[in-house]
Every structure is written in structure tokens, then in C-alpha cells.
Amino acid sequence: MSASVYHLLHVGGVILLVAFTFQAFGAAGKARGGAMLTGILSAVFLIAGFGLISKLDYEFSSGWILVKMICGLALAAIAAMAPKRPALRGPLTLGAIVTVLVAVYMVYFRPF
């Protein structure tokens, strides 16, 4: 596949994962049907990200890439915890916002 396809899958997966993560905050304590979807979206954006790294000849050990991978995994974990822990809605929401902002910062500024 071309880098453009990986890029579309990666960015689309991230946008949808963030959207369904925040939807999970609204469904806290209710049905957990979105858990499977957020898991699939997490896999799509991580696999597409690895493909993009490979196609664009980046180093897997670059600091910004490692931080972005950790942010992606943290967002997936937050999406999984949100419906199960309604009492933690505030801290999880703040964690999701910070995680997304750190990941976006890493992509655009690549500080290390």
C-alpha cells in the first residue's frame, strides 16, 4: 500500500477513536457496545502508523514516535475504562484530553 493509504487509515482511525472515546464517557455505566469498536480502531491506527513509519523511512526508536505510541495505547486504555468506571469520568476525560494534545504536539513539533 502507498503511504497515502496508511496516512488516511492512521488519521481516520485516530479521529474516530477520539470520537468514540468521548462517546464512551457519555455512556459511562451503561451498555458497553463501543468497546469492541474502540479496540478495532486502536488496532487500525496503530498498524497504519507502523506502516506509515516504514513507508516514510522514519526510525522506530525516534522519541516522538515512542511518545505517540504510548499516547495511542493510553487513549485505547481510557476508552476501555470509561464505560466501566463512571466515578472516574472527570480524571479520565482530563487524561484523554492531555493524551490527545501531547500526541498532536509530538506529530507537529517532533521535539526529539
N, C-alpha and C positions, 0 to 999 in steps of 0.2 A: 504494500500500500504506500501511497505517497505521504509526504509529511503533512500535506493539507488535510487529508482524511484523518490522520492521527490528531491533528490540531482541532478539527471540528469535533471529533469524538471526545477529546480531552476537555475542551472548553464547554461543550454542551453538557457533558457529564457532570462537571463541576457546578455549572449553573443549576442544573436540575437537582443535584444533591443538596445544594444550599437551600433551594426552594422547598424540597421535601423535608429537610431537617427542620426548618422553621414551621412547616405544617405540622410536624410531629409535636412541637411544643403546644400547639393548639389542641391536639388530640391526647394530651397527657392524661393518663388514667383511663382512656377509652380503648377502643379496638386498635390492634397493632398491625393492621394490614400493610402499612407503609414500610415496615421493617425489611421485608424482602426486597422491595423496590430500592430502598436506600443502599442495601447491600449490593445489589446488581449495579447501581450507579457508581458505587465506590470502586467496584472491580473494573468497570468500563473506564473511569477516568484514570485509575492507576495504571492499567495496562496500556491505555492510549498514551499516557505520559511517558512510560518506559519506551514505547515505540517512537515517540517524538524525540526523546533524548538520543536514541540510537540513530534516527534519521538525520538529526541536526548535528551529529558528532560532538555532543556535549560529554563531559566527564560525569560518570555516575557519582563520583566522590566529591563533586563540587558542593560547597557548603550550602548555597542557596537551594540546590536540588534536594539535599538531605532535609533541610528545614521544611521545604514544601511537601515532601513525602510525609514527614511527621505531622504536619498540619492536616494533610488529607486523611491520614489514619485517625487523627484526633477528631476530625469532623465526622467521620464514619462512626466512631465510638459514641460521640454525642448524639448522633441521630438514632443510634440503637438504645441509648439510655433515656432519651427524652420521654417516650410514652410510658416507660416503666417507673420513672421517678418523678411524679408530678410535684413533689415537695422541693425538688431541686431545679425547678423551672427557671428561676432568676439566675443562679450561678451558671447553669448550662447555657442559657441564652447569651450571657456575657462571654462565656468561653467560646461559643460558636462565633460571635462577632469578632472577638480578638483573633481567633484562629484564621478566619477568612481574611481579615486585614493584614495579618502577618504574611499569609500566603501570597496575597496580591502584591504586597511590598517586595517580597523576595523575587517575584517574577519581573517586576518593572525596574527595580534598582540593583538587583544582584550584588548585594554589598560584600559578599565573599564567595 
